[in-house]
Structures are given as C-alpha cells and as structure tokens.
C-alpha cells in the first residue's frame, strides 16, 4: 500500500493527515481518494501537486508501488 500524506487544505478536506491505499497509478490513486473523501476533497485535489517519493508526478499514468510515499500538496502562498 502506498502511504499518502495530506497537507493544509487537503488534510482539512479529508479530515486526516494521511492514509494508505492500494493503487496501480497516480490516476488510480486520485480516483480512490475521491471515492473515499468526496466532492469537496476532489475540488481541492484538482489544484494540488502530487509528489511520489519527493518527485512531482504530473501524469496520471505514473506507476505506484506499495512502498511509495505520495504527498498531496495544495498551492502555497507566501513570499
């Protein structure tokens, strides 16, 4: 199972800071997260960056292994 960590608004929408899920790809992971956490989470997820083991995953076809760590990062503001 991939370990998924939520930050900021994503953690708030999911009402947790993380979970573990079986998913074959980033696209599969997105679908499973939306099914679990609902429409408000989906709205936020669509604006988030996903990092797999510290590397940004921009393609839903990126494969996931059970040992992978995925960070869900909403846009941050600041200076």
VORORO-816190 format. One record per atom (N, C-alpha, C, O): atom name; x, y, z. Coordinates in pm, whole numbers, always signed. Layout:
N
atom | u | v | w
CA | X | Y | Z
...
This chain:
79
atom | u | v | w
N | +83 | -119 | +0
CA | +0 | +0 | +0
C | +87 | +124 | +0
O | +183 | +135 | +76
N | +53 | +218 | -85
CA | +123 | +345 | -87
C | +78 | +427 | +34
O | -40 | +426 | +72
N | +171 | +498 | +93
CA | +141 | +589 | +203
C | +112 | +725 | +144
O | +191 | +778 | +65
N | -2 | +784 | +181
CA | -43 | +914 | +128
C | -50 | +1012 | +244
O | -116 | +987 | +345
N | +20 | +1125 | +227
CA | +16 | +1230 | +330
C | -53 | +1352 | +271
O | -24 | +1394 | +159
N | -145 | +1410 | +350
CA | -218 | +1529 | +309
C | -165 | +1649 | +386
O | -130 | +1638 | +503
N | -159 | +1763 | +319
CA | -112 | +1885 | +381
C | -215 | +1996 | +362
O | -291 | +1996 | +265
N | -218 | +2089 | +457
CA | -300 | +2211 | +452
C | -446 | +2180 | +417
O | -509 | +2100 | +486
N | -500 | +2243 | +313
CA | -641 | +2229 | +278
C | -678 | +2086 | +243
O | -792 | +2044 | +267
N | -586 | +2009 | +188
CA | -615 | +1869 | +155
C | -638 | +1789 | +283
O | -729 | +1705 | +289
N | -558 | +1813 | +386
CA | -576 | +1744 | +515
C | -707 | +1787 | +579
O | -777 | +1705 | +639
N | -740 | +1913 | +566
CA | -865 | +1963 | +622
C | -986 | +1899 | +553
O | -1080 | +1858 | +620
N | -983 | +1891 | +420
CA | -1095 | +1833 | +346
C | -1109 | +1684 | +372
O | -1221 | +1631 | +373
N | -997 | +1615 | +393
CA | -1001 | +1471 | +419
C | -1026 | +1441 | +567
O | -1059 | +1327 | +602
N | -1012 | +1541 | +651
CA | -1025 | +1526 | +797
C | -924 | +1426 | +853
O | -951 | +1356 | +950
N | -807 | +1422 | +788
CA | -697 | +1338 | +834
C | -569 | +1389 | +769
O | -573 | +1460 | +668
N | -456 | +1352 | +826
CA | -330 | +1394 | +764
C | -268 | +1284 | +680
O | -159 | +1302 | +626
N | -336 | +1170 | +669
CA | -281 | +1066 | +583
C | -363 | +939 | +582
O | -456 | +920 | +660
N | -324 | +851 | +489
CA | -390 | +722 | +473
C | -295 | +629 | +397
O | -188 | +671 | +354
N | -334 | +506 | +381
CA | -262 | +410 | +299
C | -362 | +349 | +202
O | -472 | +310 | +241
N | -323 | +340 | +74
CA | -413 | +288 | -29
C | -336 | +202 | -128
O | -219 | +227 | -156
N | -402 | +99 | -180
CA | -351 | +24 | -292
C | -395 | +94 | -419
O | -514 | +115 | -440
N | -300 | +131 | -503
CA | -332 | +195 | -631
C | -219 | +163 | -728
O | -102 | +163 | -691
N | -255 | +136 | -853
CA | -156 | +100 | -954
C | -87 | +221 | -1014
O | +31 | +215 | -1051
N | -160 | +332 | -1023
CA | -108 | +454 | -1085
C | -155 | +577 | -1007
O | -241 | +566 | -919
N | -100 | +691 | -1041
CA | -145 | +817 | -980
C | -293 | +840 | -1013
O | -369 | +884 | -927
N | -334 | +812 | -1136
CA | -474 | +829 | -1174
C | -566 | +740 | -1091
O | -673 | +783 | -1048
N | -524 | +618 | -1070
CA | -600 | +524 | -986
C | -607 | +577 | -843
O | -712 | +570 | -779
N | -496 | +628 | -794
CA | -492 | +684 | -659
C | -589 | +802 | -647
O | -665 | +810 | -550
N | -588 | +891 | -745
CA | -680 | +1006 | -743
C | -825 | +958 | -734
O | -903 | +1008 | -652
N | -861 | +861 | -817
CA | -998 | +810 | -818
C | -1035 | +749 | -683
O | -1146 | +769 | -634
N | -945 | +674 | -623
CA | -972 | +611 | -494
C | -985 | +715 | -383
O | -1067 | +700 | -292
N | -903 | +819 | -389
CA | -911 | +926 | -289
C | -1044 | +1000 | -299
O | -1107 | +1029 | -197
N | -1087 | +1030 | -420
CA | -1215 | +1099 | -439
C | -1330 | +1011 | -392
O | -1423 | +1061 | -329
N | -1324 | +882 | -422
CA | -1430 | +791 | -377
C | -1437 | +786 | -224
O | -1545 | +775 | -167
N | -1322 | +795 | -160
CA | -1317 | +787 | -14
C | -1356 | +918 | +54
O | -1427 | +917 | +154
N | -1309 | +1032 | -1
CA | -1324 | +1159 | +70
C | -1425 | +1257 | +9
O | -1457 | +1357 | +73
N | -1477 | +1231 | -110
CA | -1588 | +1308 | -161
C | -1555 | +1428 | -249
O | -1440 | +1455 | -284
N | -1664 | +1499 | -284
CA | -1658 | +1608 | -381
C | -1574 | +1726 | -336
O | -1500 | +1783 | -417
N | -1582 | +1765 | -211
CA | -1502 | +1878 | -163
C | -1354 | +1845 | -171
O | -1273 | +1929 | -209
N | -1319 | +1724 | -134
CA | -1179 | +1682 | -146
C | -1136 | +1683 | -292
O | -1025 | +1725 | -323
N | -1222 | +1638 | -382
CA | -1190 | +1637 | -525
C | -1160 | +1778 | -575
O | -1067 | +1799 | -653
N | -1240 | +1874 | -531
CA | -1219 | +2014 | -572
C | -1079 | +2060 | -534
O | -1012 | +2127 | -612
N | -1037 | +2026 | -415
CA | -903 | +2064 | -369
C | -796 | +1982 | -439
O | -693 | +2036 | -481
N | -818 | +1852 | -451
CA | -721 | +1762 | -515
C | -688 | +1808 | -656
O | -573 | +1797 | -700
N | -787 | +1859 | -728
CA | -765 | +1904 | -866
C | -667 | +2021 | -874
O | -613 | +2047 | -982
N | -642 | +2090 | -764
CA | -548 | +2202 | -762
C | -415 | +2166 | -697
O | -324 | +2249 | -692
N | -404 | +2044 | -649
CA | -285 | +2002 | -574
C | -175 | +1947 | -664
O | -199 | +1899 | -774
N | -53 | +1956 | -613
CA | +59 | +1884 | -670
C | +73 | +1753 | -595
O | +50 | +1747 | -475
N | +110 | +1649 | -668
CA | +135 | +1519 | -605
C | +282 | +1487 | -622
O | +336 | +1492 | -732
N | +347 | +1453 | -512
CA | +487 | +1414 | -513
C | +496 | +1267 | -478
O | +441 | +1223 | -377
N | +564 | +1190 | -562
CA | +588 | +1049 | -535
C | +733 | +1035 | -495
O | +824 | +1056 | -576
N | +755 | +998 | -371
CA | +891 | +986 | -317
C | +972 | +1113 | -342
O | +1091 | +1107 | -372
N | +904 | +1228 | -329
CA | +972 | +1357 | -341
C | +980 | +1412 | -482
O | +1031 | +1522 | -500
N | +931 | +1339 | -582
CA | +936 | +1384 | -721
C | +795 | +1413 | -769
O | +704 | +1331 | -753
N | +777 | +1530 | -829
CA | +643 | +1569 | -875
C | +594 | +1473 | -982
O | +666 | +1441 | -1077
N | +470 | +1428 | -967
CA | +405 | +1338 | -1063
C | +299 | +1418 | -1137
O | +196 | +1453 | -1079
N | +323 | +1448 | -1264
CA | +231 | +1530 | -1341
C | +144 | +1449 | -1435
O | +54 | +1504 | -1498
N | +169 | +1320 | -1445
CA | +97 | +1232 | -1537
C | +22 | +1126 | -1458
O | +81 | +1060 | -1372
N | -105 | +1108 | -1485
CA | -184 | +1007 | -1415
C | -136 | +866 | -1442
O | -174 | +774 | -1370
N | -53 | +846 | -1543
CA | -2 | +712 | -1575
C | +120 | +673 | -1491
O | +167 | +560 | -1501
N | +171 | +764 | -1407
CA | +286 | +733 | -1323
C | +251 | +612 | -1235
O | +152 | +616 | -1162
N | +332 | +506 | -1243
CA | +302 | +386 | -1164
C | +335 | +405 | -1016
O | +423 | +483 | -981
N | +262 | +333 | -932
CA | +287 | +336 | -788
C | +321 | +196 | -739
O | +263 | +97 | -785
N | +413 | +189 | -646
CA | +447 | +64 | -579
C | +398 | +73 | -435
O | +373 | +182 | -383
N | +385 | -40 | -372
CA | +338 | -44 | -235
C | +425 | +30 | -137
O | +378 | +72 | -31
N | +551 | +48 | -170
CA | +644 | +117 | -80
C | +653 | +267 | -106
O | +728 | +337 | -37
N | +578 | +319 | -203
CA | +585 | +460 | -238
C | +517 | +549 | -134
O | +421 | +509 | -69
N | +570 | +671 | -122
CA | +509 | +775 | -39
C | +461 | +885 | -132
O | +537 | +935 | -214
N | +334 | +922 | -118
CA | +274 | +1025 | -202
C | +232 | +1141 | -112
O | +159 | +1122 | -15
N | +280 | +1261 | -144
CA | +241 | +1381 | -72
C | +143 | +1460 | -157
O | +166 | +1482 | -276
N | +32 | +1503 | -96
CA | -70 | +1582 | -162
C | -56 | +1725 | -112
O | -88 | +1755 | +3
N | -7 | +1813 | -199
CA | +28 | +1949 | -159
C | -57 | +2052 | -232
O | -43 | +2070 | -353
N | -146 | +2121 | -160
CA | -220 | +2232 | -222
C | -125 | +2346 | -255
O | -13 | +2351 | -203
N | -168 | +2438 | -341
CA | -85 | +2554 | -370
C | -59 | +2633 | -242
O | -147 | +2650 | -159
N | +63 | +2681 | -228
CA | +100 | +2761 | -113
C | +122 | +2904 | -157
O | +173 | +2930 | -266
N | +84 | +2996 | -72
CA | +109 | +3139 | -98
C | +216 | +3186 | +0
O | +235 | +3126 | +106
N | +282 | +3288 | -36
CA | +384 | +3341 | +54
C | +491 | +3414 | -21
O | +485 | +3431 | -143
N | +589 | +3456 | +53
CA | +694 | +3531 | -15
C | +822 | +3527 | +58
O | +920 | +3586 | +13
